[in-house]
Structure formats: C-alpha cells, structure tokens
Amino acid sequence: PFRTVYVHALVRDERGQKMSKSKGNVVDPLALIDKYGADALRFTLAAMAVPGRDVKLSERRIEGYRNFATKIWNAARFCEMNGATLVPGFKPQHAKHVVNRWIIGELAKAATRVTQALENYRFDEGAAAVYQFIWDIYCDWYLELAKPLLAGEQAKAETQATAMYVLMRTLGLLHPFMPFVTEELWQRLGGDG
C-alpha cells in the first residue's frame, strides 16, 4: 500500500555497540530530550542518517546541535536588536548592496541543496546543508559583514530587510529538522503563517 518506504539505520551507542538492557548502554530518548531538547535530538538523528551506516548516538553530538539551536536564537535576537523586521513587499532581487545580494544568492543555493536532499530522502545532506548555511555563511559571515551597514545610514534599511528576509526563509529550510525552535521564532518574528 506504500509507494515509498524509508528504512532507517540502527541506532547504536557512541562506541558503536548495539544498545542492550543487559549491557546497560540503552539511552532513554526522553532523558535526552529533557536535557538537550527535542530539536537537538531530532537534528542529530537526521544529520547522522547516512544511508547504509548505523547511527552512533553521542551526547556530545546532541549537545553540539543544542548549541546550534542557541546560535539560531542568538541570530534572531541580533536581528531584532538591530531593527531588522519583515518588510511587506520586500523584493530580494532588488537589493543593491553587494553583501545583501551575496547572502540572497547563498540562500538560494542552500534552499536548492536542502530541497534536493529532502526529495531524495538524504536527511543527512539536508541537515548538513542547512547547518552549513546558518552557522558558516549567515551567522559567521553575513551578520558580521552586516554590522557596519546596520550601524551606518547608507544601506541600513536594505540590510535590515535582507537580514530578516533571509532569517525567515532559513527558518523554513530548518523547520523539518527543528520544528519547535523554528515555529517559536517564526511566531515571535511575525511570520505570516
């Protein structure tokens, strides 16, 4: 009755041993969720879902993805603190400043990679693409390059609109992997439903 069946890998402990009550290496997912959050656990499992390979579940990895969620939250706070808001009718193709045009182009590349990965059931590749875009490109490069523009007057309004436009589109890309954090930020930042 199903057109597509996705068979996921076996989840093992961090040393690669099969989880077993008799070995005492069973991990309680509810305890991990209480400690790190459901989104961090969900992102970890997606990021490690490489076809043909078992998942070695490590708390350090889950903690790292909890830190990733914190990075996203901090990026949203940075945008809010610098007056970035959703601008009705904002046309990204009309951006004039080179930094803003660059991040819009990078967003389009990331969206293509994430979409193709999800369509092909390559959750690991989709998670890697959105992670790399958010952490390395948007947060580490764009927001740093945008700081002088946000402090000046020449391209301030365009940069505020671009920063929020890209952040909101990025939340959409991240939503299949981290639905709770993205929904909270979407509502807080005035997403249109």
Secondary structure, 3 states (H helix, E strand, C coil): CCCCCCCCCCEECCCCCECCCCCCCCCCHHHHHHHHCHHHHHHHHHHCCCCCCCEECCHHHHHHHHHHHHHHHHHHHHHHHCCCCCCCCCCHHHCCCHHHHHHHHHHHHHHHHHHHHHHCCCHHHHHHHHHHHHHHHHHHHHHHHHHHHHHCCCCHHHHHHHHHHHHHHHHHHHCCCCHHHHHHHHHHCCCCC
